[in-house]
């Protein structure tokens, strides 16, 4: 039976009252539960860990764990006044005053405080390391947070002053402490046996930080069944109620939410792995947000409005810097036989053909967005190189690497028809050069397999993400190539590229950005830690009768405003 038909009559009546207030016409009833399908797995509540950032956590929990901002459809951070405010303070360096909404409280009754900001900063700062100097917190990115000198916060209060290091005025500060980045510090403190997480982290108590980090890294992992409200409290319009393969991730209205009540009381998030055709036919899925062409032969068809569009995620091959691809010559050999133009022509722009900007051609920059003024001169670095398969160049580069025939294992989250076709096309083009390309896509794949040596390349989006990804920013793609970053799955090391990533984080002038990005691309096309292909195409489908649903081809996905969704039948 459809999940929608299992909702009780009382729930239907309650929701119908909301629909009436929203102005539904006579004869239309509001559907009490909306199904939302994404093309990524759900393994953790914490979207900030290395594996969490590559998962679907950002799409699922943006309205469960909101922050001081959210990622809008244009890819820019927009202020979320329900959670609080941030104001830049006068002075020589960058200093920000954060004021958390006085009414903000978690679903377990514990207030949202500046403690949560301190935990987010500590986790992303890279400041806390173990005896081997490895970061205690397995954060996906340190961008912005590593630039913070200190967070001034009196434990349990609502205000915090965030002071940046001299010369490190992070240009995109409005995006800090955003949706899914504020985790409940009181839960981590309790689990770690740390009475006061603020004092411990501000005082750089390594032993206490290690216990907090151990929980932050894995303590919010998802397992099937009811989700303990004491471990998974919400600070948003929805709270996570349960999670299972059969029933999906069930989000229900949070009665402690202080803002506008969700327009629909129940959202079910269906992760990758469910039978989408069956779920849509049964009425369990009303919103679909997946990679275009990822489901072989699938068309939402009648009853849905469908949009195909380019995203801000850069479809790419992220390469290992060890093993058979340990030398730049070997990586250039692979790049020489990858038919990038063919891949774009056949897989890169389904259902649309813009003349410029996103989705208009082969992607020739790893860092700069294709719809910016910076893109044409930066992309010109690539010239006409590496557009079409060149067997001679690939063979010569492979020989220069000192290797004979090699096998390159390409991993991605399967099933994915478009990525399978991508690997097949690369395999056919590279075989004559002595490079066997092997499809290692799997249903349990994570980009961490690259660092572990289980694959030689990841086929994915920006920062190796397997589902929705990307923003209108230079920072995430640049930092995914910086040494020591969790999202640098290929473990690429180049001191100058790392330095440039740091400079791009604080630089706002066009000329300086142009010079830095151009220099970086010159290095990257030589060292070849990744091979950019095209802006990842996305497909978003909404059931007929859906109101307030808007595609968001960024890391946020279509669920960015799920609390406003209304479905009328």
C-alpha positions as CSV (number, residue, x, y, z in Angstrom):
1,X,0.0,0.0,0.0
2,X,1.2,3.5,-0.7
3,X,2.8,5.3,2.2
4,X,0.4,8.2,1.5
5,X,-2.6,6.0,2.1
6,X,-1.3,4.9,5.5
7,X,-1.7,8.3,7.0
8,X,-4.6,8.5,9.5
9,X,-7.8,10.4,8.9
10,X,-7.0,12.9,11.7
11,X,-3.8,13.8,10.0
12,X,-5.6,14.4,6.7
13,X,-8.1,16.7,8.4
14,X,-5.4,18.7,10.2
15,X,-3.4,19.2,6.9
16,X,-6.6,20.1,5.0
17,X,-7.0,23.1,7.4
18,X,-3.5,24.3,6.4
19,X,-4.4,23.8,2.7
20,X,-7.5,25.9,3.1
21,X,-5.5,28.7,4.6
22,X,-3.2,28.4,1.6
23,X,-6.1,29.0,-0.7
24,X,-6.7,25.7,-2.3
25,X,-9.7,25.6,-4.6
26,X,-12.9,23.8,-3.9
27,X,-12.6,20.1,-4.6
28,X,-8.9,19.9,-4.0
29,X,-7.5,18.2,-0.9
30,X,-4.0,18.6,0.5
31,X,-1.9,15.4,0.4
32,X,-0.7,14.8,4.0
33,X,2.7,13.3,3.1
34,X,5.1,14.2,0.3
35,X,7.8,11.8,-1.0
36,X,11.1,13.2,-2.0
37,X,13.6,11.0,-3.9
38,X,17.3,11.8,-4.2
39,X,20.2,10.1,-6.0
40,X,22.5,9.7,-3.0
41,X,22.7,7.5,0.1
42,X,21.9,8.5,3.6
43,X,24.5,7.2,6.1
44,X,24.8,10.0,8.6
45,X,23.0,13.0,10.2
46,X,26.3,14.9,10.1
47,X,26.8,16.4,6.6
48,X,30.1,17.9,7.6
49,X,32.2,14.8,7.9
50,X,34.3,13.5,4.9
51,X,31.7,10.8,4.0
52,X,28.7,12.9,5.2
53,X,29.5,15.7,2.7
54,X,29.7,13.2,-0.1
55,X,26.3,11.7,0.9
56,X,22.8,13.0,0.6
57,X,22.7,14.5,4.1
58,X,22.7,18.1,2.8
59,X,19.6,17.4,0.7
60,X,17.8,15.5,3.5
61,X,18.5,17.6,6.6
62,X,18.6,21.3,5.4
63,X,15.3,21.9,7.1
64,X,16.0,19.7,10.0
65,X,19.4,21.3,11.0
66,X,19.1,24.9,9.6
67,X,21.8,27.5,10.1
68,X,22.4,31.2,9.7
69,X,22.1,30.8,5.9
70,X,20.9,28.4,3.3
71,X,22.0,27.8,-0.3
72,X,19.5,29.3,-2.8
73,X,18.8,28.1,-6.4
74,X,21.4,30.6,-7.8
75,X,24.0,28.9,-5.6
76,X,24.5,31.8,-3.2
77,X,24.2,31.8,0.6
78,X,21.0,33.6,1.7
79,X,20.4,34.7,5.3
80,X,18.1,32.6,7.4
81,X,16.6,35.1,9.9
82,X,14.6,32.4,11.7
83,X,17.8,31.0,13.2
84,X,19.6,34.3,13.9
85,X,21.5,37.2,12.5
86,X,25.1,38.0,11.7
87,X,26.6,41.5,11.5
88,X,30.1,42.5,10.5
89,X,31.7,44.7,13.1
90,X,33.8,47.8,12.5
91,X,37.6,47.5,12.7
92,X,40.7,46.6,10.8
93,X,40.2,42.8,10.6
94,X,37.0,40.8,10.0
95,X,34.9,40.3,13.2
96,X,31.3,39.0,13.1
97,X,28.6,39.3,15.7
98,X,26.2,36.4,15.7
99,X,22.9,36.6,17.6
100,X,20.9,33.3,17.8
101,X,17.1,33.8,17.8
102,X,16.0,34.0,21.5
103,X,13.3,31.5,20.7
104,X,15.6,28.9,19.0
105,X,15.3,25.6,20.7
106,X,16.1,22.0,19.8
107,X,13.2,19.5,19.6
108,X,14.5,18.0,22.9
109,X,13.9,21.3,24.6
110,X,17.6,22.4,24.8
111,X,18.1,25.9,23.6
112,X,20.2,26.6,20.4
113,X,23.2,28.6,21.7
114,X,26.6,29.8,20.7
115,X,28.0,26.5,21.9
116,X,26.8,25.1,18.6
117,X,28.9,27.7,16.7
118,X,31.9,26.8,18.8
119,X,31.6,23.1,17.9
120,X,31.2,23.9,14.2
121,X,34.3,26.1,14.3
122,X,36.3,23.6,16.2
123,X,35.4,20.7,13.8
124,X,36.2,22.7,10.7
125,X,39.2,24.6,11.9
126,X,41.8,21.8,11.6
127,X,43.3,23.1,14.9
128,X,42.7,20.0,16.9
129,X,45.2,17.2,16.1
130,X,46.3,13.9,17.6
131,X,49.8,12.7,18.4
132,X,50.3,11.9,14.7
133,X,49.2,15.4,13.8
134,X,46.2,14.1,12.0
135,X,43.0,16.1,12.5
136,X,40.8,14.8,15.3
137,X,37.7,15.9,13.5
138,X,37.2,14.2,10.1
139,X,35.8,17.3,8.5
140,X,35.3,17.5,4.7
141,X,36.5,21.1,4.5
142,X,38.3,23.7,6.5
143,X,37.4,26.6,4.2
144,X,36.6,29.7,6.2
145,X,36.7,27.9,9.6
146,X,40.5,27.6,9.5
147,X,40.7,31.4,9.1
148,X,38.9,32.0,12.4
149,X,41.2,33.0,15.3
150,X,38.6,32.5,18.0
151,X,34.9,32.3,18.8
152,X,34.0,34.4,21.8
153,X,31.1,32.7,23.5
154,X,29.8,32.5,27.0
155,X,28.6,28.9,27.4
156,X,24.8,28.5,27.1
157,X,24.2,32.0,25.8
158,X,22.8,33.2,22.4
159,X,25.5,35.6,21.3
160,X,29.0,35.0,19.8
161,X,31.7,37.1,18.3
162,X,33.8,35.4,15.6
163,X,37.2,36.9,15.1
164,X,39.2,36.1,12.0
165,X,43.0,36.0,11.9
166,X,44.8,39.1,10.6
167,X,44.8,39.1,6.8
168,X,42.3,36.2,6.6
169,X,39.0,38.0,6.1
170,X,37.1,35.1,4.5
171,X,35.2,36.5,1.6
172,X,32.2,34.2,1.8
173,X,31.6,34.6,5.5
174,X,27.8,34.7,5.0
175,X,28.0,31.0,4.1
176,X,29.6,30.0,7.4
177,X,27.5,28.2,10.0
178,X,24.9,27.5,7.3
179,X,22.3,24.9,6.9
180,X,23.4,21.4,8.2
181,X,26.6,22.9,9.6
182,X,25.3,23.5,13.2
183,X,25.3,20.2,15.0
184,X,23.8,20.0,18.5
185,X,26.8,20.6,20.8
186,X,25.0,19.4,23.9
187,X,24.5,15.9,22.4
188,X,28.2,15.6,21.5
189,X,29.2,17.0,25.0
190,X,27.0,14.5,26.8
191,X,28.2,11.6,24.7
192,X,31.8,12.6,25.2
193,X,31.5,13.1,28.9
194,X,32.5,16.8,28.6
195,X,30.5,19.0,31.0
196,X,31.3,22.2,29.1
197,X,32.2,21.9,25.4
198,X,32.9,25.6,25.0
199,X,35.5,25.8,27.8
200,X,37.1,22.6,26.6
201,X,37.4,23.7,23.0
202,X,38.3,27.3,23.6
203,X,41.0,26.1,26.1
204,X,42.3,23.6,23.5
205,X,41.9,20.7,25.9
206,X,43.1,18.0,23.5
207,X,41.9,15.1,25.6
208,X,38.3,16.5,25.8
209,X,38.4,17.6,22.1
210,X,39.4,14.0,21.2
211,X,36.3,12.6,22.9
212,X,34.1,15.2,21.3
213,X,35.6,14.6,17.9
214,X,35.2,10.8,18.2
215,X,31.4,11.3,18.6
216,X,31.2,14.0,16.0
217,X,32.9,11.8,13.5
218,X,30.6,8.7,13.8
219,X,28.1,9.3,16.6
220,X,25.4,10.6,14.3
221,X,25.7,7.7,11.8
222,X,22.2,6.5,10.7
223,X,21.0,3.0,11.4
224,X,17.6,1.5,10.6
225,X,14.8,2.0,13.0
226,X,13.4,4.8,15.2
227,X,15.9,7.6,15.6
228,X,16.6,8.4,19.3
229,X,15.3,12.0,19.8
230,X,18.0,12.5,22.4
231,X,20.7,11.8,19.9
232,X,19.1,13.3,16.8
233,X,17.3,16.5,17.9
234,X,16.2,19.0,15.4
235,X,16.4,22.8,15.3
236,X,14.3,23.2,12.2
237,X,10.7,22.9,11.0
238,X,11.1,19.2,10.7
239,X,12.6,16.5,12.9
240,X,13.8,13.1,11.9
241,X,11.5,10.4,13.2
242,X,12.7,7.1,11.7
243,X,14.8,5.6,8.9
244,X,14.6,2.3,7.1
245,X,15.0,0.8,3.7
246,X,11.3,0.0,3.5
247,X,9.9,3.3,4.7
248,X,12.7,5.8,3.9
249,X,13.7,8.7,6.1
250,X,10.6,10.0,7.7
251,X,10.6,13.7,8.6
252,X,7.7,15.1,10.7
253,X,6.8,18.5,11.9
254,X,8.8,19.7,14.8
255,X,6.4,21.0,17.5
256,X,9.3,23.0,19.1
257,X,10.0,25.0,15.9
258,X,9.5,28.7,16.6
259,X,9.0,29.8,12.9
260,X,6.2,29.2,10.5
261,X,4.8,25.8,10.7
262,X,5.7,23.5,7.8
263,X,3.0,23.6,5.1
264,X,3.0,19.8,5.0
265,X,3.4,17.9,8.2
266,X,5.3,14.9,6.8
267,X,8.1,14.5,4.2
268,X,9.6,11.1,3.3
269,X,13.1,11.2,1.8
270,X,13.8,8.2,-0.4
271,X,17.6,7.7,-0.9
272,X,19.3,6.0,-3.8
273,X,18.7,2.3,-4.0
274,X,14.9,2.3,-3.9
275,X,12.9,1.3,-7.0
276,X,11.9,4.7,-8.2
277,X,9.6,3.6,-10.9
278,X,7.7,1.5,-8.4
279,X,7.6,4.3,-5.8
280,X,6.4,6.8,-8.3
281,X,3.8,4.5,-9.7
282,X,2.5,3.8,-6.2
283,X,2.3,7.5,-5.4
284,X,5.1,7.4,-2.8
285,X,7.3,9.8,-4.7
286,X,6.2,13.3,-5.6
287,X,9.5,15.2,-5.9
288,X,12.4,13.7,-7.8
289,X,16.0,15.2,-7.8
290,X,18.5,13.1,-9.7
291,X,21.3,13.2,-12.2
292,X,19.9,13.5,-15.7
293,X,20.2,10.1,-17.5
294,X,21.2,8.3,-14.3
295,X,18.2,6.0,-14.4
296,X,18.3,4.0,-17.7
297,X,15.2,4.6,-19.8
298,X,13.3,6.3,-17.0
299,X,10.9,9.2,-17.6
300,X,8.6,10.5,-14.9
301,X,6.0,10.9,-17.6
302,X,2.4,11.9,-17.2
303,X,1.5,13.5,-13.9
304,X,4.8,15.2,-13.4
305,X,6.4,18.5,-14.5
306,X,10.0,17.8,-15.4
307,X,13.0,20.1,-15.7
308,X,16.4,19.2,-17.1
309,X,19.1,21.7,-16.4
310,X,22.9,22.1,-15.8
311,X,24.0,22.2,-12.2
312,X,26.8,24.0,-10.5
313,X,28.5,20.7,-9.9
314,X,31.5,19.9,-12.0
315,X,31.2,16.3,-13.4
316,X,34.8,15.1,-13.3
317,X,37.3,12.3,-12.8
318,X,39.2,12.7,-9.6
319,X,42.5,10.8,-9.9
320,X,44.7,9.0,-7.4
321,X,48.2,10.4,-7.0
322,X,49.5,6.9,-6.0
323,X,49.4,3.5,-7.6
324,X,49.3,3.3,-11.4
325,X,48.4,7.0,-11.6
326,X,51.1,8.0,-9.2
327,X,53.0,10.0,-11.8
328,X,51.8,13.1,-13.6
329,X,52.8,11.3,-16.9
330,X,50.4,8.5,-16.1
331,X,47.6,10.9,-15.3
332,X,48.2,12.8,-18.5
333,X,48.2,9.6,-20.4
334,X,44.7,8.9,-19.1
335,X,43.6,12.5,-19.8
336,X,44.9,12.2,-23.4
337,X,42.5,9.4,-24.2
338,X,39.4,10.6,-22.3
339,X,37.0,11.8,-25.1
340,X,35.8,14.9,-23.3
341,X,34.0,16.5,-26.3
342,X,32.3,13.2,-27.1
343,X,31.2,12.8,-23.5
344,X,29.7,16.3,-23.5
345,X,28.0,15.9,-26.8
346,X,26.3,12.6,-25.9
347,X,25.8,12.8,-22.1
348,X,26.5,16.4,-21.0
349,X,23.4,18.4,-22.0
350,X,20.3,16.3,-22.2
351,X,17.2,18.3,-23.1
352,X,18.9,21.7,-23.2
353,X,21.6,23.5,-25.3
354,X,22.5,27.0,-23.9
355,X,24.8,29.1,-26.1
356,X,26.9,30.2,-23.1
357,X,27.4,29.7,-19.4
358,X,26.5,26.5,-17.5
359,X,26.0,23.5,-19.6
360,X,27.1,25.1,-22.9
361,X,30.2,23.1,-23.5
362,X,33.1,21.0,-22.2
363,X,34.2,22.2,-18.8
364,X,37.8,23.6,-19.0
365,X,38.2,24.9,-15.5
366,X,38.1,23.0,-12.2
367,X,37.7,26.1,-10.1
368,X,35.8,28.8,-12.0
369,X,32.1,28.6,-12.7
370,X,31.2,28.6,-16.4
371,X,28.8,31.5,-16.2
372,X,31.2,34.0,-14.7
373,X,33.4,36.7,-16.3
374,X,36.5,34.8,-15.0
375,X,35.7,31.7,-16.9
376,X,36.7,32.5,-20.6
377,X,40.2,33.6,-19.8
378,X,40.8,30.9,-17.1
379,X,39.4,28.2,-19.3
380,X,41.6,29.3,-22.2
381,X,44.5,27.7,-20.3
382,X,43.4,24.3,-21.5
383,X,43.2,25.5,-25.2
384,X,42.3,22.6,-27.5
385,X,44.2,20.1,-25.4
386,X,42.5,17.0,-24.0
387,X,39.3,17.5,-25.9
388,X,39.4,14.4,-28.0
389,X,41.0,11.0,-27.6
390,X,44.6,11.0,-28.8
391,X,46.0,7.5,-28.8
392,X,49.5,8.6,-29.7
393,X,49.7,11.2,-27.0
394,X,48.3,8.8,-24.4
395,X,50.8,6.0,-25.4
396,X,53.7,8.4,-25.3
397,X,52.7,9.8,-21.9
398,X,52.2,6.2,-20.6
399,X,55.7,5.3,-21.8
400,X,57.2,8.3,-20.2
401,X,55.7,7.2,-16.9
402,X,57.8,4.1,-17.1
403,X,54.9,1.7,-17.2
404,X,53.5,-0.7,-19.7
405,X,49.8,-1.3,-20.1
406,X,47.9,-0.3,-17.0
407,X,44.4,-0.8,-15.5
408,X,42.5,2.2,-14.1
409,X,39.6,1.3,-11.8
410,X,36.8,4.0,-11.8
411,X,34.5,4.1,-8.9
412,X,31.1,5.8,-8.5
413,X,27.8,5.2,-6.7
414,X,25.8,2.7,-8.7
415,X,23.5,2.1,-10.4
416,X,24.0,5.2,-12.5
417,X,23.3,4.7,-16.2
418,X,25.0,8.0,-17.3
419,X,28.1,7.3,-15.3
420,X,28.3,3.8,-16.5
421,X,28.0,5.0,-20.1
422,X,30.8,7.6,-19.3
423,X,33.1,4.8,-18.1
424,X,32.3,2.6,-21.1
425,X,33.1,5.5,-23.5
426,X,36.4,6.2,-21.8
427,X,37.3,2.5,-21.8
428,X,36.7,2.2,-25.5
429,X,38.8,5.3,-26.2
430,X,41.7,4.4,-24.0
431,X,42.0,0.7,-24.8
432,X,44.1,1.3,-28.0
433,X,46.7,3.3,-25.8
434,X,47.2,0.3,-23.5
435,X,45.0,1.7,-20.7
436,X,42.3,-0.6,-19.5
437,X,39.5,1.3,-17.8
438,X,37.5,-0.8,-15.4
439,X,34.0,0.0,-14.1
440,X,34.1,-0.3,-10.3
441,X,30.8,1.4,-9.6
442,X,29.0,-0.1,-6.6
443,X,25.9,0.4,-4.5
444,X,28.1,1.0,-1.4
445,X,30.7,3.2,-3.0
446,X,32.1,6.2,-1.2
447,X,34.8,8.6,-2.5
448,X,37.0,7.6,0.5
449,X,37.7,4.4,-1.5
450,X,40.1,6.5,-3.6
451,X,42.3,7.4,-0.6
452,X,42.1,3.8,0.6
453,X,43.5,2.6,-2.8
454,X,40.4,0.6,-3.7
455,X,39.9,2.5,-6.9
456,X,42.2,4.7,-9.1
457,X,39.6,7.4,-10.0
458,X,36.3,8.7,-8.7
459,X,33.6,9.7,-11.2
460,X,31.5,12.3,-9.5
461,X,30.7,16.0,-9.1
462,X,32.4,18.8,-7.2
463,X,34.6,17.5,-4.4
464,X,33.7,13.9,-5.6
465,X,30.1,14.2,-4.5
466,X,27.9,11.5,-5.9
467,X,24.6,13.4,-5.9
468,X,23.6,17.0,-5.8
469,X,26.6,19.3,-5.4
470,X,28.1,22.7,-6.2
471,X,27.6,26.4,-5.4
472,X,28.4,29.7,-7.0
473,X,31.8,29.8,-5.4
474,X,35.5,29.4,-6.2
475,X,36.2,28.0,-2.7
476,X,34.8,24.4,-2.5
477,X,36.4,23.3,-5.8
478,X,39.7,25.0,-5.0
479,X,39.9,23.6,-1.5
480,X,39.1,20.0,-2.8
481,X,42.6,20.2,-4.4
482,X,44.4,21.7,-1.3
483,X,46.7,19.6,0.8
484,X,45.2,18.2,4.0
485,X,41.6,18.8,3.0
486,X,39.1,16.0,3.7
487,X,37.5,16.5,0.3
488,X,40.9,16.0,-1.4
489,X,40.2,12.3,-2.0
490,X,43.0,11.9,-4.5
491,X,45.5,13.3,-1.9
492,X,46.9,15.7,-4.4
493,X,49.8,17.7,-3.0
494,X,51.1,20.9,-4.5
495,X,52.1,23.7,-2.2
496,X,51.4,26.4,-4.7
497,X,47.9,25.1,-5.4
498,X,47.2,24.9,-1.7
499,X,48.4,28.5,-1.3
500,X,46.3,29.7,-4.2
501,X,43.2,28.0,-2.7
502,X,43.8,29.9,0.6
503,X,44.3,33.2,-1.3
504,X,41.1,32.7,-3.3
505,X,39.2,32.3,-0.1
506,X,40.0,35.9,0.9
507,X,40.4,37.7,-2.4
508,X,37.5,39.6,-3.9
509,X,39.2,41.6,-6.7
510,X,38.6,40.4,-10.2
511,X,42.2,40.9,-11.4
512,X,43.7,39.0,-8.4
513,X,41.1,36.2,-8.8
514,X,41.9,36.0,-12.5
515,X,45.7,35.8,-11.9
516,X,45.4,33.2,-9.1
517,X,42.8,31.0,-10.9
518,X,44.8,31.1,-14.2
519,X,48.0,30.1,-12.4
520,X,46.2,27.3,-10.6
521,X,44.8,25.9,-13.9
522,X,48.2,26.0,-15.5
523,X,49.5,23.8,-12.7
524,X,46.5,21.6,-12.7
525,X,46.5,20.9,-16.4
526,X,50.1,19.9,-16.0
527,X,49.9,17.8,-12.8
528,X,46.4,16.5,-13.8
529,X,44.9,15.6,-10.4
530,X,41.5,15.6,-12.0
531,X,39.9,15.7,-15.4
532,X,36.9,18.1,-15.7
533,X,34.1,17.0,-18.1
534,X,31.0,19.1,-18.0
535,X,28.5,20.7,-15.6
536,X,26.6,17.8,-14.2
537,X,23.1,17.7,-15.8
538,X,20.2,17.3,-13.3
539,X,16.6,16.3,-13.6
540,X,14.0,17.6,-11.2
541,X,10.4,16.4,-11.4
542,X,7.4,17.6,-9.4
543,X,4.0,15.9,-9.2
544,X,1.1,17.8,-10.8
545,X,-0.5,19.9,-8.0
546,X,2.7,20.7,-6.2
547,X,3.0,24.3,-5.0
548,X,6.1,26.2,-3.8
549,X,8.6,23.6,-5.1
550,X,11.5,25.1,-6.9
551,X,14.5,23.3,-8.5
552,X,17.8,24.0,-6.9
553,X,20.7,22.6,-9.0
554,X,23.3,23.1,-6.2
555,X,24.5,21.1,-3.2
556,X,21.2,22.0,-1.5
557,X,19.0,20.1,-4.0
558,X,15.3,20.6,-4.5
559,X,14.6,20.0,-0.7
560,X,16.0,23.4,0.2
561,X,12.5,24.8,0.9
562,X,10.6,21.6,1.6
563,X,8.8,23.1,4.6
564,X,6.9,25.3,2.1
565,X,5.8,22.4,-0.2
566,X,2.0,21.8,-0.6
567,X,0.6,19.1,-2.8
568,X,-3.0,19.4,-3.8
569,X,-5.1,16.7,-5.4
